[in-house]
Amino acid sequence: MNGDRVVDRDRPALADPAQRAAVTNSAVAISGASKSFNVGTPGEVDALVDIDLVVAAGEFVSLIGPSGCGKSTLLRLIANLIEPTAGSVLVTGKPAARARADQDYGMAFQQAGLFDWRSVVRNVELPLELKGWDRRRRRERALEMLALVKLDEFVDHRPWQLSGGMQQRVAIARALAAAPPLLLMDEPFGALDEMTREHMQSELLRICAEARTSVVFVTHSIPEAVFLSHRVVVMSPRPGRITHVVTVELSPVRTVDTREDPYFFGKITQVREALRGLGASTDDELLIEQASRASHAKER
């Protein structure tokens, strides 16, 4: 693989049996992971350095940091869309590549990515179709997921007939259709207005609680990260490192009243203080993206 040197992608070497059990039973276990693009060339870029992170089963973890700090790169490592230059990534106790092959996670992005020529229900059926489910079984599952996201009255609509928030709910239903234990989300509500965004945050928590899904969620919004998460992971400017982990012990059922809770405001302040002084160069995000594209072009 030109431009990306890959080493040490096996399971983390943990001597403690309790640590080994925690890693094996986790949704995500990242040990000493780093990612560089265009290794050994003048255009080499270090995107991530020495990332250690374990996401427990059923846990909601948000990644937050300045633009260009590698949040999306870290999500792509978990998804095995790219491989680490060093360190290891396990997903549901397996090497990330195996978890990807087994479809152990679903993904949702800022754009819903629905196919306009397919109805809502057929969009949700798509991953099940690719897995070889028969027509009756996948239709039953798709209808079940659309009921979960409260869109069962819109099964025969086309995506363009839905609002932005409704389209995102369809995308979430599609991501969860095959019942993956993990959902990876990259700013899925970033393009929504504030009221729709807050509604979708509450809906996401409800859906994931009912589906018992772990979530790794990328955001630039401090209130969003605190409202959604069990833990907020704060990252430094490039090369991205984890600098702080803020635990959020709000009620499992989070409502409009949660946003008025002094504890909620206190945690927002705590995350903001962790981010203070971490301002990144405005060129960092573009530089990482350009390096990533150049690296993939070499591989092809």
Residue pairs with C-beta under 8 A, 6 or more apart in sequence:
1 83
1 299
2 295
2 298
2 299
3 37
3 38
3 39
3 40
3 41
3 294
3 295
3 298
3 299
4 36
4 37
4 39
4 82
4 83
4 85
4 295
4 299
5 36
5 39
5 40
5 85
6 83
6 84
6 85
7 85
7 86
8 32
8 86
8 87
8 88
9 83
9 84
9 87
9 88
9 89
9 95
10 88
10 95
11 23
11 88
11 90
11 95
12 23
12 29
12 31
12 32
12 88
12 90
14 20
14 23
22 29
22 54
22 56
23 29
23 54
23 90
23 93
24 93
25 56
25 57
25 93
26 54
26 55
26 56
26 57
26 90
26 92
26 93
27 55
27 56
27 57
27 58
27 59
27 91
27 92
27 181
27 182
27 214
27 216
28 53
28 54
28 55
28 78
28 89
28 90
28 91
28 182
28 214
28 216
29 53
29 54
29 55
29 88
29 89
29 90
29 93
30 51
30 52
30 53
30 54
30 74
30 77
30 78
30 87
30 88
30 89
30 90
31 52
31 87
31 88
32 50
32 51
32 52
32 86
32 87
32 88
33 48
33 50
33 51
33 52
33 74
33 77
33 84
33 86
33 87
33 88
33 89
34 46
34 48
34 49
34 50
34 51
34 84
34 85
34 86
34 87
34 239
35 46
35 47
35 48
35 70
35 73
35 77
35 82
35 84
35 85
36 44
36 45
36 46
36 47
36 85
37 43
37 44
37 45
37 47
37 288
37 291
37 292
37 294
37 295
38 44
38 45
38 291
38 294
38 295
38 298
39 85
43 291
43 294
44 291
45 238
45 287
45 288
45 291
46 238
46 239
47 70
47 73
47 238
47 239
47 240
47 288
47 291
47 292
48 70
48 73
48 74
48 77
48 84
48 239
48 240
48 241
49 239
49 240
49 241
50 87
50 241
51 74
51 87
51 240
51 241
51 242
52 242
53 61
53 233
53 242
55 61
55 182
55 214
55 216
56 214
57 181
57 214
58 212
58 213
58 214
59 214
59 215
59 230
59 231
60 205
60 208
60 214
60 215
60 217
60 228
60 229
60 230
61 215
61 216
61 217
61 229
61 230
61 231
61 232
61 233
62 216
62 217
62 218
62 219
62 224
62 225
62 228
62 229
62 231
62 232
62 233
63 71
63 74
63 75
63 216
63 217
63 218
63 219
63 233
63 235
64 71
64 218
64 219
64 220
64 221
64 222
64 225
64 232
64 233
64 234
64 235
64 271
64 275
65 71
65 234
65 235
65 236
65 237
65 240
65 275
65 278
65 280
66 235
66 236
66 237
66 275
66 278
66 279
66 280
66 284
67 220
67 280
67 282
67 284
67 285
68 237
68 238
68 280
68 281
68 282
68 283
68 284
68 285
68 286
68 287
68 288
69 235
69 236
69 237
69 238
69 240
69 278
69 280
69 284
70 235
70 238
70 239
70 240
70 288
71 186
71 218
71 235
71 240
72 186
72 218
73 82
73 240
73 288
73 292
74 235
74 240
75 184
75 186
75 216
75 218
76 82
77 83
77 84
77 89
77 96
78 89
78 91
78 96
78 105
78 184
78 216
79 96
79 100
79 105
79 107
79 184
80 89
80 91
80 96
80 97
80 99
80 100
82 292
83 96
83 97
88 95
89 95
89 96
90 96
90 99
91 99
91 100
91 104
91 105
91 182
92 99
92 104
92 105
92 181
92 182
94 102
94 104
99 105
103 127
103 131
103 178
103 180
104 180
104 181
104 182
105 180
105 181
105 182
105 183
105 184
106 127
106 174
106 175
106 176
106 177
106 178
106 180
106 182
106 183
106 184
107 175
107 183
107 184
107 185
107 186
108 168
108 171
108 172
108 175
108 183
108 184
108 185
108 186
108 188
109 171
109 185
109 186
109 187
109 188
110 186
110 187
110 188
110 189
110 190
110 191
111 191
112 159
112 164
112 167
112 168
112 170
112 171
113 171
114 120
114 123
114 159
114 167
114 170
114 171
114 174
115 123
115 126
115 159
116 158
116 159
116 160
117 158
118 126
118 158
118 159
119 155
119 156
119 157
119 158
120 146
120 151
120 154
120 155
120 156
120 157
120 158
120 159
120 162
120 170
121 139
121 142
121 143
121 146
121 155
121 156
122 142
123 159
123 170
123 174
124 142
124 145
124 146
124 170
124 173
124 174
124 177
125 138
125 139
125 141
125 142
125 177
126 174
127 174
127 175
127 177
127 178
128 137
128 138
128 141
128 142
128 177
128 178
129 138
131 178
133 141
141 177
142 155
142 173
142 177
143 152
143 155
145 173
145 174
145 176
145 177
146 152
146 154
146 155
146 170
146 173
148 173
148 176
148 207
148 210
148 211
149 169
149 170
149 172
149 173
149 203
149 207
150 169
150 203
151 166
151 169
151 170
151 173
154 161
154 162
154 166
159 167
159 170
162 170
163 196
164 191
164 192
164 196
165 192
165 196
165 199
165 200
168 188
168 189
168 192
168 200
169 200
169 203
171 188
172 183
172 188
172 204
172 207
175 183
176 183
176 207
176 211
176 213
179 211
180 213
181 212
181 213
181 214
182 213
182 214
182 215
182 216
183 208
183 213
183 214
183 215
183 216
184 215
184 216
185 215
185 216
185 217
185 218
186 218
187 218
187 219
187 220
188 200
188 217
189 196
189 197
189 200
189 201
189 224
190 219
190 220
192 200
197 224
198 256
198 259
201 224
201 227
201 228
202 254
202 255
204 215
204 228
205 228
205 254
207 213
208 215
209 252
215 228
217 225
217 228
217 229
219 225
219 228
222 268
222 271
222 272
222 275
223 259
223 268
225 232
225 271
226 232
226 246
226 248
226 250
226 264
226 267
226 268
226 271
227 250
227 254
227 258
227 259
227 264
228 254
229 248
230 247
230 248
231 245
231 246
231 247
231 248
232 245
232 246
232 248
232 267
232 271
233 242
233 244
233 245
234 242
234 243
234 244
234 245
234 246
234 271
234 274
234 275
234 278
235 241
235 242
235 243
236 242
236 243
236 278
237 278
237 279
237 280
237 281
237 284
238 280
238 281
238 284
238 287
238 288
243 274
243 278
244 271
244 274
246 267
246 270
246 271
246 274
248 267
249 263
250 258
250 261
250 263
250 264
250 267
251 258
258 264
